[in-house]
């Protein structure tokens, strides 16, 4: 399937422990930048999964509503992560979103066969 999307999931898996460690060490501002990066990567991942063109980053969140493959309540969850990227709870949300996206990739692959 779309290897680029799978690569984004793997990148999150490789870096998520580091980000979690930053939060546990109370380095909230240091954790904020990678959280913002991986939030953007997650949105791009959904575009790849839904075979949509990733054009303007700011419009990306609003287009998610019409996607076939997406986690539940994606707009609210992404908005929370974006506005609270310096909080550990947003890390938990983003981690769960990546897990859900991995399952969606498997589902999409099965349905396409």
Steps between C-alpha positions, in 0.01 A plus 500: 500500500620857556847449642540868579215484751640185661836676527335786692348250744837331548667836555247574777566161659874571499467847653198469730703363793735798477206742506344316792830523685508877448156529659599277792807717555268803500666648192167613362628769266759262352227244438274753332703529177511126419133477595417769244710322237338162560153654506569643155635160392184333628279728292717429198469129578121524478528679166719219368265234634201664333696562178451874522743769396680667795490863394469772761579400854245732662214370286595140572313470828175620347518247216528208745126507561426363154753217510393137483783371718541703817479451877180602677471866604818575309441874467456556874785268592747658258397847613562401862845361420591809298393749766643305795818357347691582819278275716552129561132431440542615139783247462263226616240613245752512217637158590150352487432673167810338351387159630158552343657611172706183486181296533333713232790427265449127552125536443550704182748248367256212556209685344703594192582135423 
